[in-house]
Amino acid sequence: MWPALGLAAIVARTWTYHALYDDLLLLVPIVALVRAARDTPADQGRAVATGLVVCAGWLSTLVPARLLTAPPPWDLAFRAGQTAVWAAVLVALIAVAARSTPEPGERT
């Protein structure tokens, strides 16, 4: 359920124009990734990759919003960085959802 909620939150955040406070929607995918990393055995590289994406997502929510009004080269870098982090969270959630989906005929 958590990967689906995380995917829905990212789609809701990027679907239409939102104010800056709507970035709180991105906490739902971060929680979903934390839960997925917690349930993954530590010896697998997926847990480390998921942890890195969680750190990037968390740090992107802490960046001050006034960087959006920075001078022209810096505002583009800020927006591109935010978009890259959201895309990484989206890809990680899709991978988690794909791993948690049972194969046809497999018992759940």
SEFITOR-698981 format. One record per residue (C-alpha): residue number from 1; x, y, z. Coordinates in Angstrom, 3 decimals, always signed. Example, Ala and Ser with C-alpha at 12.3 -4.5 7.8 and 13.67 -1.06 7.14 Angstrom:
% residues 2
+-----+----------+----------+----------+
: seq :     east :    north :       up :
+-----+----------+----------+----------+
:   1 :  +12.300 :   -4.500 :   +7.800 :
:   2 :  +13.670 :   -1.060 :   +7.140 :
+-----+----------+----------+----------+
% end
This chain:
% residues 108
+-----+----------+----------+----------+
: seq :     east :    north :       up :
+-----+----------+----------+----------+
:   1 :   +0.000 :   +0.000 :   +0.000 :
:   2 :   +2.820 :   +2.461 :   +0.838 :
:   3 :   +4.505 :   +2.365 :   -2.588 :
:   4 :   +1.142 :   +3.098 :   -4.223 :
:   5 :   +0.533 :   +6.015 :   -1.848 :
:   6 :   +4.012 :   +7.352 :   -2.572 :
:   7 :   +3.509 :   +7.142 :   -6.327 :
:   8 :   +0.132 :   +8.867 :   -6.014 :
:   9 :   +1.690 :  +11.666 :   -3.936 :
:  10 :   +4.413 :  +12.329 :   -6.516 :
:  11 :   +1.894 :  +12.335 :   -9.355 :
:  12 :   -0.386 :  +14.670 :   -7.371 :
:  13 :   +2.547 :  +17.005 :   -6.674 :
:  14 :   +3.664 :  +17.216 :  -10.291 :
:  15 :   +0.292 :  +16.992 :  -12.053 :
:  16 :   -0.751 :  +20.637 :  -11.768 :
:  17 :   +0.626 :  +23.847 :  -10.322 :
:  18 :   +0.938 :  +23.754 :   -6.549 :
:  19 :   +2.246 :  +26.185 :   -3.990 :
:  20 :   +5.507 :  +25.533 :   -2.177 :
:  21 :   +3.795 :  +24.082 :   +0.872 :
:  22 :   +2.559 :  +21.228 :   -1.333 :
:  23 :   +6.102 :  +19.877 :   -1.247 :
:  24 :   +4.936 :  +18.233 :   +1.981 :
:  25 :   +3.255 :  +15.694 :   -0.296 :
:  26 :   +6.757 :  +14.387 :   -0.931 :
:  27 :   +6.993 :  +13.168 :   +2.655 :
:  28 :   +4.646 :  +10.288 :   +1.813 :
:  29 :   +7.056 :   +8.764 :   -0.763 :
:  30 :   +9.953 :   +9.269 :   +1.641 :
:  31 :   +8.068 :   +7.342 :   +4.337 :
:  32 :   +7.290 :   +4.620 :   +1.780 :
:  33 :  +10.971 :   +4.337 :   +0.873 :
:  34 :  +12.020 :   +4.233 :   +4.540 :
:  35 :   +9.588 :   +1.376 :   +5.112 :
:  36 :  +10.895 :   -0.429 :   +2.019 :
:  37 :  +14.516 :   +0.015 :   +3.098 :
:  38 :  +13.669 :   -1.253 :   +6.567 :
:  39 :  +12.087 :   -4.402 :   +5.134 :
:  40 :  +15.002 :   -5.112 :   +2.763 :
:  41 :  +17.896 :   -7.225 :   +4.101 :
:  42 :  +20.924 :   -5.060 :   +4.886 :
:  43 :  +23.324 :   -7.144 :   +2.811 :
:  44 :  +21.561 :   -6.189 :   -0.427 :
:  45 :  +22.630 :   -3.087 :   -2.311 :
:  46 :  +19.012 :   -2.046 :   -2.779 :
:  47 :  +18.777 :   -1.011 :   +0.865 :
:  48 :  +21.783 :   +1.290 :   +0.487 :
:  49 :  +20.468 :   +2.768 :   -2.774 :
:  50 :  +17.059 :   +3.311 :   -1.223 :
:  51 :  +18.699 :   +4.964 :   +1.778 :
:  52 :  +20.606 :   +7.346 :   -0.487 :
:  53 :  +17.414 :   +8.294 :   -2.315 :
:  54 :  +15.674 :   +8.845 :   +1.037 :
:  55 :  +18.514 :  +11.148 :   +2.154 :
:  56 :  +18.340 :  +13.106 :   -1.104 :
:  57 :  +14.562 :  +13.412 :   -0.843 :
:  58 :  +14.710 :  +14.510 :   +2.764 :
:  59 :  +17.422 :  +17.078 :   +2.057 :
:  60 :  +15.449 :  +18.448 :   -0.883 :
:  61 :  +12.516 :  +19.160 :   +1.419 :
:  62 :  +14.800 :  +21.083 :   +3.764 :
:  63 :  +16.263 :  +23.399 :   +1.100 :
:  64 :  +14.966 :  +26.947 :   +1.589 :
:  65 :  +12.276 :  +27.924 :   -0.908 :
:  66 :  +13.804 :  +31.359 :   -1.375 :
:  67 :  +16.275 :  +29.724 :   -3.768 :
:  68 :  +13.449 :  +29.798 :   -6.328 :
:  69 :  +13.887 :  +33.577 :   -6.468 :
:  70 :  +17.664 :  +33.395 :   -6.855 :
:  71 :  +19.381 :  +35.079 :   -9.819 :
:  72 :  +18.870 :  +33.321 :  -13.186 :
:  73 :  +21.560 :  +30.651 :  -13.295 :
:  74 :  +20.905 :  +29.542 :   -9.721 :
:  75 :  +17.125 :  +29.288 :   -9.884 :
:  76 :  +17.391 :  +26.925 :  -12.843 :
:  77 :  +19.910 :  +24.784 :  -10.955 :
:  78 :  +17.568 :  +24.661 :   -7.953 :
:  79 :  +14.566 :  +23.631 :  -10.059 :
:  80 :  +16.599 :  +21.046 :  -11.970 :
:  81 :  +17.941 :  +19.605 :   -8.722 :
:  82 :  +14.451 :  +19.342 :   -7.231 :
:  83 :  +13.181 :  +17.658 :  -10.382 :
:  84 :  +16.074 :  +15.189 :  -10.401 :
:  85 :  +15.430 :  +14.248 :   -6.773 :
:  86 :  +11.705 :  +13.768 :   -7.391 :
:  87 :  +12.486 :  +11.610 :  -10.434 :
:  88 :  +14.914 :   +9.500 :   -8.371 :
:  89 :  +12.274 :   +9.012 :   -5.681 :
:  90 :   +9.750 :   +8.070 :   -8.366 :
:  91 :  +12.108 :   +5.514 :   -9.942 :
:  92 :  +12.924 :   +4.032 :   -6.526 :
:  93 :   +9.227 :   +3.715 :   -5.687 :
:  94 :   +8.502 :   +2.056 :   -9.017 :
:  95 :  +11.295 :   -0.438 :   -8.293 :
:  96 :   +9.887 :   -1.113 :   -4.813 :
:  97 :   +6.386 :   -1.555 :   -6.225 :
:  98 :   +7.675 :   -3.923 :   -8.909 :
:  99 :   +9.466 :   -6.051 :   -6.309 :
: 100 :   +6.409 :   -6.213 :   -4.043 :
: 101 :   +3.977 :   -7.157 :   -6.823 :
: 102 :   +3.398 :  -10.932 :   -6.886 :
: 103 :   +3.885 :  -12.815 :  -10.143 :
: 104 :   +0.757 :  -14.234 :  -11.802 :
: 105 :   -0.127 :  -17.525 :  -10.150 :
: 106 :   +2.085 :  -16.807 :   -7.125 :
: 107 :   +0.496 :  -17.058 :   -3.718 :
: 108 :   +0.515 :  -13.936 :   -1.578 :
+-----+----------+----------+----------+
% end
